[in-house]
């Protein structure tokens, strides 16, 4: 515990200095130093992803955001994955590790949707509990070299900084501009289609690239739990550029959303921690 909190404190101090001089200092979550053999990878990933904001107590099985009330991590759900998506506790967000490899085979398994399970309590405390607060945090991130794409995202926890780094990296790669033509959108306080759950777009942490190239499982006409094949047209280097900065890709879900990226650095770090601790 002490080791990864030292790392988290160092990251927080670095970001504080960058903010103090009004500079954007993006984090590379593929290269961020990790504690060796962490006893509690969920706690480590959360505290490293949001240094100084999220505190986890494995001893009491609880978590807190910015000194607020403590909430239970929850009990790992061993029931149907479909239920974890609908009524997720914080621990359920880590039930299915997010695959770091660009392997589309894993998503063929029904309800293999790493990242779709979101604890409403955690998201409301880490991000926003109402539309007005979310809107007040927004800024525009643009990249002229990528079809002049413009996204509205939150400044909270450096999401705008991380997205700026993604677009800047991709702008230097030939052939990326078409993937940002007619983008599907960014901030939008709304419910997920067919559900009563808030979309990640509501918090200003998600962006959609070219919808025509991305693909979405509901457009296929397939039933939930049997989304079928997904022949992606999104290149691996684009996905990796987003993942490096903490954004997961909906194309790796059984219920694929190939245009969708959302800021979930804790899932990237968790996968690194449980696969090959450093």
N, C-alpha and C positions, 0 to 999 in steps of 0.2 A: 504493500500500500504506500509506504513512504517513498519508494523509488519513483512510481509513476506520478505521485503528487509533486515530487520535485520537478519532473519533466513538465507536468502541466503548469506549474508555477513559472517555469522558464519560458514556456510558450506564451503565457499570459503577460509576462513582463515584456517580452518582445513585441507583442501586439499593442501593449500600452504605449511603449515608446513610439511605435509607428503612428499610432493615433495622435499622440502629442505633437508630432511634427506634420500632421495632416498627410500622411503617406499611406499608401496601400501596401501591406506586406503579406502577400498571400502565402498560405501554408501548403506544402506538398504532403498530402496524407499518405502517399506511397513511400515517402522517404523519412517521415517524421520518426525520430528515435523512439523505440518502444522499450518498456521494462522487460527484463528477461524472466521468463516463466512466471507470469503474474498469477496469483492465487485466485483473483476475481476478475476475469477478462471483461465482463460486462461493466463493472465499476470502473475499471481502467479505461475502457474505450469511451465511456461517457465523460469522465473527468478530463481526458486528453483532448476530446473533441470540442468541449466547451469549458476551457480552463477558467477557473474563477467564477463560473456560473452554476455548474452542476456539481453537487456533492452527493456521494453515495456512501452509505454505511452498510457494508456487507454483514457486520455483526448484528445489526437490528433489521436488516433486510429492507432498508428504506432509502429514500432519496429526497433531495430538496433543491430548489432552484433559487439562487441568489438570496439565501437566508430566509426563505419563505417556509411555509408549513412542510412537515415531513409526510411523505406518502409511502405506502408499501410498494416494494418492487413487484410483488405478486408471486404467485406460485407457477412454476413452469407448466404450461398447458400441454397435456398429452392427449387431449381429445381431438376431434376433427379440426383440421387447419382452418376450415371455413369459419368456425366459431371464433378462432383467434383473431381473424380479420375484423369481425363484427364487434367484438367486445374485448379489445386488447388491453392488457395491463402492460406496464413498462417492460417487464421481463419477456413478454411475448414478441416484442420487436426484434429480439435476438434469436427466436426459436429456429428460424431458417437462416443460416449464415449466407450472407450475400456473396455470390461467387466472383472472385477476382479475375478468373480466367474468362476469355471471350469464347465461352462454350455454350452453344444454344441447346445442347442436348438435355441439360438439367431441367429446363423449363417444360419439358414434355410431361413431367409428373404433375398430376392434378394438384392444384393449390400450392404449387411451388412459386410463392410470391414474396421473396425476401424484401421487406421494406413496406409492403402494403399494410401490414399490421401496425397501427399507430395508436398509442395511448392518448385519448382525448385530453386527459388531465395533464399529462406531460407536455403535450404540444401547446396547450393553452397557457401553461406556466412558462415554458421555455420561449415560446413565441408570442402569441396574442390570444386574448379571450374575446375580443370584439373587433368588428370591422374598422371602427374609427381609429383605434390604436394601431392596427395594421397599416392603414392608409397613411397615417402620420409618419410612419417609418420608411416610406418608400423613396426610392431614387431610381433614376434611369441609367441603365448600363447599355452602351451602344458600341457597335463596331462597324465602321464604314466599309471595311474590306470584306465583310461577310454579308453581302446584300443589304448593307446599311441596317442590319437588324437592331432593334431597340427593345429592351426588356425592362419592365418595372418590377423591382425586387426590393426586399427589405435591406436596410443597413445593419440590422441587428445581427450580432455575432459574426459580422464580417461577410455576410452572404454576397453583398455587392462586390466586395473586393475579390472574393473567390471566383465569382462569375466573370469579372473583368479579366482575370488571369486566364480563364478558360478561353474566352473569345480572342484574347491577344495571342495565345499559343496557336489556336486554330487558324488565325488570320495569316500565319506564316506558312501554312501547308496548302499547296495547290489543290484546287478542286473542291474546297470546303464550302464555298459561297452558296451553291444550290441548296444545301441542307438547311440554310437559314432564310430562304425565300418563303414568303407567306407563312411565317411561323404561327404555330397554334396558339401562342399567348404566354402570359406570365401571371402577374397578380390578378386574382379574380376571387372575391369572397363568395364561395358557392359550395353546394353539396356535390359529392361525387355522384355521377349519373347512376340512377337506379338504387341509391342508398340515402340514408339520413346522416352520413358522416361528412365532415368538412374535408374538402380537397386540400392537398398540400399547397395548391395555388392560393388558398385563402390566407396563408401566412407569409406570402411573398418569398417562398423558398423554392419554388418550382418554375421551370420554363419548358415550353414545348418548341421543338424545332419544326421543320417543314412537315406538316401533317400528312401531305400526300405521299411523302417518302417514308414516314415513320410507321404508319399502320397502327390499328387499335382493335382489340379483340371483339368489342361490341359490334363493330362494323361488319364482322365476318358472319354474323347471324348465328354463331355457335352458342350453346347454352353455357351458363356459368359452371365451372368445374370441368369443362370439356372444350377448352378454347381452340384446340387443334394446332396445326402447324403454323409456324411463323417464319416466313422467308424474309429475313431482314435485308434492307438495302442500306443500313447505317454502317459505315466503315468502323473497324476496330479502333483506328487511331483517334477517331472523333470521340468514341465512348471512353477510351482511356484518358483523353484530355480532361473530360468532365470528372471521371472518377478520381484522378490525381488530385483534384481540388475539392473533393468531398461530395460530389454529386453522384447518386446512384442512377441507373438506367432502367426504365420500365420495360425495355426489350428483353430483359432477363427473367421477366415474370411469366408464369403460365398464362395468366390473363394479361397478355402483352399490351404494352402501351409504348410503342417504339419511338414516339416523338418526345417522350416525357423524361425529364431529368429533375431530380429533387435533392436538396442539400441534406444529406444524412451522413456526415463524416464519421459518426460513431459506428456505423455499420461497416464502413471501409476498415476502420481501425480494429474492430472486433474480429473481422475475418483474418486480418494480418496476425492478430494476437493468438488466435486459436490454430492457425495453420503452421506458422513457423516463428515462434517467439524469438525476439532478438535480444 
